[in-house]
Structure formats: C-alpha cells, structure tokens
C-alpha cells in the first residue's frame, strides 16, 4: 500500500480495515457494518465494489480480502500464499448440498466424506486437512456437515497454516466464514429443494438492523432429510446459526455468534465388498450395515464473542472468546469381506463398532494492530496471544463381532446379534495451550512487500488411558512456527510471490495416540512455494499459478486393517504444480477451471507384516492429477445454464501400492429460471453420465461406490 493511498480518509479507512482484521480472527461480522458508516473510505469502497460484483456474478477473487492466510486484511493478490475463495453465490449456482461438494472443486483437493472420516480431503499430497470456523480451528466434524447456506464464503489455504493457527494440518485448511449481520437491510431468503430418494432440504435466512445504527442481526435456519440409493440409509440435519452486532460506540463493535447443529444418519453406508478385487456394480444398492439400530448421530454448539475497538487511527484492539461443545456416537458394522466367508455366496461382516467422542474447547484470542509509516515505508504489525483448553473423552467397544451373511440379501437384525460388547471409556485427554504470535507486512516500495509471521506455542498434554490396563502419560510440547515471503507487483495486473513456511502437527491426532506413541515427536513440516497471480484480457480473465515442495517428518498414517491403529512414517515429500483460470468474456459467460499435479512419495517408511520398505510408494488416496471445469451461461435475462466437470486421477488405497483405484470423471448439470422478480426455480442433475466409480476404500476388501445419477428441483425466494 503506498503512503499516498494510506493517507486518503485515514481515520475512516482505519475503521474499515480494522473491522476486517477483527473478522480475520473471528467471523468478520463487523466489517460490513463498519463499511456502512464509512462508505467514503477508500478501502471500503473497494470492498463494496467487490461485494457488488459478486452479487452480480462477476466476483473478483484476486482483489477480495483473504481471511485464511493472513490476519492483516490483505487481498488474495497481496498474500504470498495459495488461497481459493469460494463465494456463496458460486455454491448456490452449482447447487452444492454439502460442504464436501462445495470444497472438492477447489484446486488440488481430492477425497470426500466417509462415515468415519467426515470430509476426509487431501491437499498437496497429505491428508487430512484442518477445518476452521470463522478463523478458529474447531474439533470434531459435526459443524462440517451443515448446509452451505449458512456461510458467506469458504476459503481454502493450501500448505501449512501453523504460523497462524499453531498445531494444524500441513496439507491445507478450510475456513468456513459464516453469514454476517449488517445495518443495511438484507433480503429474507427462502430455499427449498426436493430430489431423488425423497430428499428434501429447507433454508430460511434474514438479517438487518434491529435498532438503527445500534444493533443488527443475522439468522439462518436449515433442515435436511435426505436418502440415497443404498438401502435404509437416511440422513437428517437441523441447524440454527445467528449473530448479533452491537455498535457500542463510534469506535467499538461487539459481535455475538451462536451455532447449534444436530445430525442423525440411520444405516450409514460403509461400503460394498469387492468381488475378485473389482467394484461390483450389481451390489451398489445393498447396505451391509443394515442393522435395525445402526446409526451415527451428533450434536454441537459453537459460541463466539468478538470485541473490536479502534483506539486511534493507527491502533486497533481485537479480542475473541470462543467455545465449542460436541458429542458424536457411532453404532455400526463396518467391514465386509467375501474372501473370509466360510461358504460361497456369503460375505463376512465384522468390526461391530460402538464408540463415542465427547469434546469441549474453550479459549480466547487477543491482538493489537499497529498501522504506521516507518522511515517513509508503510508497515502494518499485529501482535497477540491465544489461550485454550480442550477436554476429550473417547469411548469404544474395540470393534468385536463377526458373522457370515448372504451376499445378495444380508439379514436386517439388531447390533446385539453381532456382538454383546458395549462401548466403555478408553481415554480421557486434556490439552492446555497458550501461544504468542505476530505478523508484519513491510512495504519496501509501492510494488514490493515482505510478509512475515511467527507463532510461539506451549502445549501441555495429559492422557488418562482407561480400561483393564489403566495408564497415564503427560508431556509438554514447546515449538515455534514461522512464515516469510515477498510479493512483487510486476505490473498493475500481475503479482509474483514466493514463500517459505514451517509447520507442526500431531501426525494424525494427539487425542488418538496409544501410550507408546505419546513418546514420539510432533510432525514437522516445511514448504517452499513460488507463484504468480494476475488478470489479463482487459480484466476479463484471471489466473493463479503455484509450484511447491512440501515435506513432513515423523507422521502417522491409518492402519488399513485395524480401525483404532496408526503407523509411524519417518518422512514423506510432495512436489507439485497448481493452475487456476477464470474467464468472463462478457456478462453472459463465465468459465472457471483448475488443474493440479501432485508427486507424493514416502521417503522413510517401513511397515506391513512381514516388515517391508514402502519407500518410493505413493501414499494412499493421493491422485497424481485432479482437474475441474465449470461453465455458467446466462442464456436469457431469466434463464441460466451451468455445467461442472470433475476429473480425479487414479490412486492407491494401500501403502504397498497393490490396490489401485481407477480415475474417474463426473458431470453435473443445472438450470435456473427467474419466474418472477423474487422467485427463482431450477433443476439439477448430479453425475449426469451415471458414472460407476469408487471414491474411497475404508478397508482393503471393500469400496465406497459413488451415488448414481440423481435429480433435484428447487425454488428460491428473495424479498
């Protein structure tokens, strides 16, 4: 940012930018309200232009504020990292019914939800990824199941995020940005969809001022009752999220946010047994987890309170309190194998699992922001601290039980028929952590800037292993993570950048380690990245390019045969290239595409029985290529047509690279029509070519087969 630009409307611009920075730590609910009272400020005018373009379908992603790679209120163009910003309008146009569907089209991401691992994605050769809710990493998976209509945008950061968030997944993170209140009126939204298998979903949303220039609100309510092609499977979700924005003074804003989610899935689909190693399409509708009392159910509550105080034009203070409480339970039979059945024509089903997670997190994050000119150079500095405490209780029955049933007609019987073993306490884990962090952007010239981030973490872990062989372990982890990178505006439309970042993560999850694994070190990560971001063709097109190398040391991978076990890996490295392009030739056409090549390999890994080296093998579920292409055509003033093509390359589902999963390509189609000025109707087809493919294998001898072609019709009302 140049000094001249910085001095335009200094105080008002500081308020606008400060409100956004507060939102970088929490839901950025204060920003829109602050822009309402400071529309003449340069920065607010720019953001309002971006928001208006988005509502008109011409979203400028490179100039949008990115909340996931920096807390300083930088645009995606100014940030020397790879970030995708998925707007609510794009999600609505594509008809995405879940977060998994909304996120999977981001550059380089692959994988989808499974019953045991909700939204189990990989990025840059590693899985899983981290999930953040308004800038805070939340435990569990319940909030990841909700309707995307509750979110204003979804941001995907590729690579480590530890310099901002502490202990975090190295492959990438997804930040869910909730809808936010404004003092200007927001239309009432009513969305209803009805589709295949008697699936229904409903969303109602509204917002605006409760007291002019004093109190504003946002409220979203949704419900989902969906079925599938698989016998007996039924999923029901209920969610309410709301926010209140209080303008305490001209310089202070308080935002209170509450989110409540309920979910229950009866007879969740755990996969289809393979026949001679192949996917059996004739079995795709049979549910081998057809127990009369089979279920996954969960509930979660998240609360956040954000106070933003703009003390002076150059100093801001932001404080965020956050709380999460969630409970999840599973009661299912999970593994199905034809080869071990005693008689031909039967399948053995075992691993009757009864387990539960009870999770609580409470914390507070506070920061000061200083925006000053130092020796003629623009400089923006943020310093702060983060305190949190988490309790986690794990229950399990150890996955016993086994029975042979007919392959074509498994009997519908109670869980107790397979095992009488019920869940019992396994471990209680307590985590206390505090962190200090800083971030600085120093503008060396009007075109060249350097962004640095540093975070110091102190974390105390206490494990209480319960059951017949009680044990306890305690350990303290102290580590620092950092990131440094320049960005250079080669022209007004092209920015080059480079970045080096380090990260720490718990290998897989500190809350699921065995007593002996608690002695192992944390996973270390480091990444080199270089790339370019720019616009071309008279700003009708925009493109991003990134090259990277990401390495992790001392990590864990799931054991293919044992649901509760992890295997230690010494080192894994991934290298790749990512490209994203958006073209808008005129007001009628928009074409968006991306492609990613990932070369991921184990460097130091011995496993299996008997013990063997897996060095040089590709990690499980990591495709070498992924690509997406979406087209939206406004055929008439009222009629819009859209299509989305997705390609996922082949991958392996085992560390030995002996079981290969074939590449697949899917096509989705959609049409919407403006029936009246306030009513839109439409129709969507998913997997239009009825492609038969497996997207994941929870165990070596079975596969999760993707749903066949399905349909949905919908109506949207705005008034």
N, C-alpha and C positions, 0 to 999 in steps of 0.2 A: 504494500500500500504506500503510495507516495505521500510526502509530507503535505503537499498542497491539498490532495484529496482528503487527508486526515483532518485538516482544519475546516473543512466545509461542514457547517452545522455541528460543531464538535460535541456540545453537550447532548443534543438530541440523538446524534448518531451513537454516542456512547451508551445512551439508554437502550437504543435498539439492539446494538451489538451485545450489550450486557445481558439483555433478556435472552438472547440466543445462547450465550455461553452458559447461563444457568440451565437452559434446556439441554445443553450438551451433557450435563451431569444427570439430569432427570428428563422427564417428558418436557419438551420445550414449549410448555403451555403459555409461558409469559410472553413469548416473542410476538405473537400476532397481536396481543392486546397492546403491547408497547408500540408496535408499528401503527396501531390505530391512533395513538395520541402523538405520534411523531412522524407523520406521513411525509413531511418535508425533508426529513433527514435522508442523506444520500443513500446510506446502506439500506434503509427501509424501503426506499423507492425501488432499489434494485431487487430486493427480495419480493416485494409485492408484484413486480413485473414478472419474476419467475413463477410466483404462485398463479398469477392470472394466465400466463402462458400454459401452465399445467392444466388449469381448468378448461382451457380451450383445446387441449390435446397437443400442445406444442411445447412440451416440457424440455427445458434446457438443463440437462443433468449436470453438465460441467460447471455451470455457474451457481448451482444450488448449494446451500450450506450443508456441509457434511458433519454429522454428529458423532461418527464412529471412529475416525482415525485421528481426531484432534478435538481438544476442548476449547480451542481459541476462536471458534466461529469462522473457520476458513471454508472457502468453497472447495468443491471437489477438484477444481483445476489448481488451486493453490496448495493442495495437500500432496506431499510426495509419497503417496501410498495408492494402492489399487482399491477403489471403493465403487460398488454399484448401488444406486439409489432407485428403489422400485416404488413408484407412486401409487396411491390408492386408485387413481383413475385407470392406470395400466392393469392393475389387478382386476378391476371391475370389467374392463373391456375384454379381458381374456376369460373371465368367468371362473377364476380360481376359487374353489370352495374351501381350501385349507391352506395353512401356511406352507406345508410341504409343496403344494402345487405352485404357490407364489414364488417360492425361493429356488426351486430346482432349475429355473431357466436362467439364473444368474451365471455369469461367466465362470466356467471351470468347475461348477458344483455338480456332484452326482450322488445318487442314493436317494431313498425315500423312507417313509416311516415304516416301521415294523411293530408288531405288538409289544415286543420287549424294549425296543430302542426307538422311541418316538423321534421322528425327523432325524434319522441317522445319516447325515450327509458327510461327504468327504470334500476337502478343498486342498488343492496343491499337493496331492498325494498322501494326505493324512486325514484320519477321522478319529473321533468325531469333531464337530465344530462347537464353539461356545454360543450360547443364546443369552442375549441381554434384553432387558425390558426397560425402556427409557434410560439406557445407559448403564444399568446395573445388572451384573450377571446374576441370574436367578437359578436356584437349584431346581431339580425335578424337571418334568416335562409337561405338566398339566396346562400351563399357560401357552404352550406351543401348539395346543390342539384347537384353539379357538378360531372363530370365524375371522378372516382377514378384514372384515368390515370395521373392526374395532381399531384399526391402525391407519394413521395418516400416511405413513411410509414405512418401508423396510429397507435397512441398509446392510450391505454385505461387505465386510472388510476381509480381504484375503491376506493371509500371513499372520504372524504373532500379534496379539494385542496386549501383551503383558505390560508394556511400558505405560499403558493407560489403566488396565484393569487388574494387574497383579497376576496371580496364578490363573492361567487361561489357556484354552486350546490353541496350539501353534498353527494349525492349518487355516483357521479363519474364525470369524464370528458374525452373527446375525443380530442386529439391533432393531428391536420392534418399537417403533415410535407411535404412541397412542394418539388418538384424536384429541384436540386441544380446544379449550374454550376461548372465545373472543368476545369483545364488547359489541362488535357488529353482529347483526342477525345472521344465523346460519339456518339454511332451509331444513324443514322436517324431512327426514328420509325414511321411506318405507320400501323394503325389498322383500320379495317373496319368490321362491323358486320351487318347482316341482319336477322330479325327474324319474329316471329308471329305478326300479325296485321300490316304488312308493316313497322315494326320498323327498324330504321337504326341508326347507330352511327359511328362516324369517329373521329380518333385521329391522330395528327401529332406532333412529338416531335423531337428536335435536341438540341445539345449542344456541347461545346468545347471551344477552345481558339480563340479569335478574334485577339489578339496580344499576341505572345508568352510570357509567364511569366509576363503578364501585365494586360490583360483584357480577361475575359471568360464570356460565356453566357449560358443560358438555356431558351428554348422557347417551350411551349406546346399550341396547339390549338385543340379544340374539338367541335363537334356538335352532337346533338341527336334529332331525330324526332321519337317519339315512340307512339304507340297506345296501346289499351288494349281490353279486352273482353267487356268492358262496352261501351254502345252506345255513339258515338260522342266524347268520351274522347281522347284528343290528347295533347301530351307534347312536347315542343320544347325548346332546350337549346343551347346556344352558349357561349363559354368560351375561353379566351386567358389569359395565365399567362406567365410571363417572368422575368428573373433575369439577372443582370449584376454584375460581380465580378471584382473589381479593386484592384490590388496589388499596393498600394500607395508607400510603401517602403518595405524593408525586414521584417519589424515588424508591418505593418499596412495594414488592409484589409477593403475595403468598399463594401457593397452589397446593391444594389437597386432592389427591387422587386415590380412588379405591377401585379394585378389580376383583370380582368373585366369579369363579368358574367351577362348574360341575360337569362330570363326564361319566358315562357308563356305556361299555360295549359288551353286549352279550355274544357269546361264542365267537370271539375274535379269531380271524384266520391266521394260523401259524404256518401254513404251507401245505404243499402237495408232495407225496413221496415220488421219487424218481423211479422210472422203470428202465432197468438196464442203463442207467446213467442219463436218460433223456427225460425231457419235460413231457408229461402225459397230458395232452390237451383234453382227453376224454374224462379226466379226473378233476378238471379245474373247478367245477362247481361243488365238489364234495367237501364237506367240512369234517375233518377228522378230530377236531376239537368241538364235538357236538354234544358235550356233556350237558345235562339238564340244568346244572348250576354253574356253568363256566362263565367267567366274566373278567373284565378289567374295569375298575371304577376308581375315580379320584375326585378330589376337591382341592381347591387352592384359593387363598386370599392374599392379595398384594396391596400394600398401602404405601404411599409416598407423600411426603410433605416437603415442599421446596420454598425456601425464602430467598429472594433476590433483592439485594439492597445496593443501589447505585450511589455510593457515598459521595463521590465527586465525579467530574467529567473524566477523570483518569483512573479512578479506583473503584472497584466493584467487589462485593462480597456475596457469595452464594453458599447456601447450606441446604443439604438434602438429608432427610431422615427416610430410611426405607425398612420395610418389614414384609416378610413372606412366611406363610404357613401352609403346608400342603400335606395331604395324605393320599397314598396310592396303594392299591391292592390288586393282586393277580390270583386267579384260581383257574388253572387250565392244564391240559395235557399238551406237551409242546413238540415231541419228537416222533416221527413216523418213518419206519424202515421196513421195506419189503424183504430185504436180504436176510434178516434175522428171524423172520416169521417161521414157525415150525412147519406150516403146511402151505402148498402152492395156493395162490388166490387169496392169501391173508396178508395183512400188514401188522407189524408190531408197533404199538403206540406206547411210549413210556415217557418218563420225566413229568410226572404229575406234580406240578409246582403250585404251592400255596405260599405266597410271600407278600410282604408289605413294606412300605417306606413311610416313615413319619419324619417330616422335615420342617425345621424352623430356622429362620435367618432374621437378624436384626442388625442394623448398622446406621452409621452416619458419616457423610462425606461433606467436607467444607473446603472452600477455596477462596483465595483473593486474587484478583486480576488487576494488573497494572499496565496501562497503555500510555507509553511516553516516548518522546524523541530523545535519543541518547547520542550526543555529538553529531546531530544532524541526521541520524538514522532512526527510522521507525522501529519500535520494539514493543512487543506485547508479551507479558510474562504472567504465568499463572503458577501459584504455589498453594499446596493444600495438604490435607490429611484425610485418611479413611479408617474408620474403626468398625469392626463387625464381629458378631458371634453367631455360630451355627451349631445346632444340635441335630443329629441324625440317628434314628433308630431303625435297624434293619431286622425283619422277621423272615424266616424261611422254614420250609419243612425238608429241605435237602433234595427235592426232586426225586422221590422214590416212585415205585409202582411200575407195572408193565403188564400188558395183555395183548393177545393176538385177536384181531377182529377181521371180518370180511373186507377185502379191498374196495369192493364196489358198494357196500352198504354197511358201514360201521354202526353199531347199535347206539342208540341215544340213551344214556344211562347217567346216574349221578357220579360225582367226583369220587365218592367213597368206594365205588366199585373198583377203581384202580388202586387206591391206597387209603388207609385209615389215618395216615400220618397228617397231622395238622401243623400249621406254622407255629414257630416258637421264636423267642428273641435270640438273635445271632450276635449282634454287636451294637454298641452304642458309641457314637463318635462325637466328640466335641472339638470345635475349631474356634480359636480366638486369634484374631489377627489385627494388626494395625499397620498402616502404611503412610509414608510421606511421599509426595510427588511434586514435580514441577514440569512446566512446559514453557518453551520460549520460541518465539519467531522473530528473528532479527533480519531486517531488510537491508542488505548491503547496498543495493541500488534499487531503482524503481522496478527492475526486472528480475533481480536475483535475491533470493531469500533463503535463510537457513532455519530449519525447524528441528529443535531438539527436545527430547522427552526423557525423563528419568524418574524411576519409582523405586523406593526402598521398602521392603516388606519384612515384617517379623510375624511369624505364624507359629502358634503352639497347637499341637495335635494331641488328643488323648483318646486312645482306643480301649474300650472295655469289651473284650470278647466273652460272650455268654454261652451257656450250654453246658454239656457234660465236662468239657475241659476248659474251664474258665482261665482267662489270661488277661493281662493288661499291658499296654505299651504307651509310652509318651515320647514325644520328640518335638524339638523346636527347629524350625526352618528359618533361616535368615538369608535373604538374597536381594539383589538389585537387578533391575532390567532397564534397558535404555534403547533409544532410537535416535538416529541422526540422519538428516538428508537435506540436500539442496533442491530447490525448484527454480528453473530459469525460463522466463517468458521470452522465447526466441523471437516471436512476433506477437502481435496482439491476439492472434488466434492459435498459437502453438506454444505449449509449455513442455519442457523436458525436465525430468526429475531422476533422482537416484536416492536410495535409502539403504541403511543398514540397521537392523533391529535385532534385539535379543529377546528371548522369552523363557519362561519357566512354566511347566505344567506338571500335574501329578501322574504323568504316564498314562493312566486311564482315569482313575478316580481314587483319591485318597480315602474315600469313605467305603471302598470295597476291597481294600487290601487285606491279605491274610497276615497273621502275626509275623511270619518271616519276611514278608515283602515290605513291612514298615521300616526295615533296616536299609532298604535300597534308597539311593539318592533320587531327587526330583529329576524329571526330564528337562534337559537343557535344549534350547532351540536357538538357532541364529539364521537370519535370512539376508541375502543380498537381493536387491531389486532395482531395476532401472526401466524407464519407460517414457512414454510421450502421451500427451492429451491435447486435443485440439479440435477446431472447427474448420470446415472448408466449404467450397461450393457456395460462396456467399452466405455462410452460416446455415445452409440447408442440410449440411451433414456434420456429424461429429464422430470422432474416433478415439479410442484408447488402445495403447499397446504396452505390454509389460513382459519383461524377461526376469526370471528369478532363479535362485538356488536356495532351498530350504533344507536344513539338516537338524535332526533331533538325535540326542544321545540319552541312553537309559530310559527307554519307553516300554510300555506294556501293550500286548495285543490279546484279544479274547481267545480263549482256547476253544477250538471247534467242537470238541467232544464233551467238555464239562461246562455247563451253564454258569457256574459260580467262579470259574478259574481264569487267571490271567497268566500269560507267558512273558518273560522278560526278553527284551531285544536290546543289544548294545548300541546299534546305530542304524539309522535309516536316512536316506538322502533323496530329495526330489528336485528335479530341474524342469523348467517348462517355459512356455510362451503363451500369452493370452491376448486375444484381439477382440475388440468390440466396436461395432459401427452402427450408427443410426442415420437414416436418410429421410428427409422430408422434402420431396421435390416441389410440392405445392400443398395447399390446405386440405387436399383430399387424401393424399397418400402418406403413410408412414411405414418404413421398413426398418426393422431392428434385428441385428444378428450378432452372434458372438461365437468364437471357437477357441478351444484351449487344447494344447498338447501337454501331457504330463508324463515325465520319465521318472518313475518312482521305483526304488530298489532297496532291499535290505543290504546293508554293508557288513553287519556283525550280528548274526542270529543263528543259534543252534537250538533245534527243538525236535519234537516228534518222538516216537517210540518205535524202533530204537533211535537214539540221538543221531541227528544228521545236520549238515550245514544247509541253511537256506540263503546263504549269501548270493546276491545277484538275482534273487527272485523278486517278482513284483508283489507288493502287499495285497491282501485280499480286498476285493471290491473297489479297486482303483483302476478305472478305464484309462487307456492311453489318450483317447480323443473324446471330447464332448463338443457339441455344436447346437445352436438354437437359431431359428429364423422365424420371426413373426411379421405379419403384414396386416395393416389396417387400411381399408379403403372406404372413404365416405362416398358411396355411390350416388346418393342424392342428399338433399338437405336433411332428410329424415332417416334415410337408410344407411346403416353402416355394416360392412362385412369384414370379417377378420379370420385369419388362419395362423396356426402356430405349428412349426415343425421342430422336432427334437431328435437329436442323434446321440446315442451313448455307445461308445466303443466296447469291445469285448473286455472282460476282466476275469479274474480267478476268484474262487471262493475258498481257497485253502492256501496255506503258506508254502506248500510243496509245488504249487502251480500245476497240479494234475487235473483239477476240475475247472473247466473253462465255462464261463457264461458268455453266451453269444451277444454280439452287438445287436442293437435294435433301433428302429426309427418309428416315431409316433406322429400322428397328425391330428390336431384339434381344429374344429371349425366353429364359427359363431356368426350370428347376425342379430342386429338390434334395429328397432324401428320406433321413431318418435310418434306415438299415437296422438298425443295432444302436447301442448307446451309443458305439461308437468308429468306426463306419463310416457314411459318407455316400455316396450315389450321386446322379447327376444327369444332366441333358440340357440342351443349349443350342442355340439356333438363332440364327445371325447373319444380318443382312439378310433377315429373315423374309419381306418382301414382294418379294424378288428385284429390288430397285431397280437400274435401269441408270443410272449417272452417272459422270462424270469428277471426280476429286478433285484432279488437278493435271496440268499440261502441262509436261513438261521442255523441249519445243521447240514453236514456234508451230503446226506442222502435225501434231502427234500429241498423244494424251492418255493419261493413266494411268486406265484404267477400273477401278472398284472391283470387288472379288470378288463373285460372285453368292451366292445363298443357300448357307449351309454349316451343318454339324451337328457337334456334339461330345458324346460321352458321357464321364463321368468318375467316378472313385471317390476318396474322401479318407479316410484312416485316421489317427486320433489315439489314441495310447496311451502 
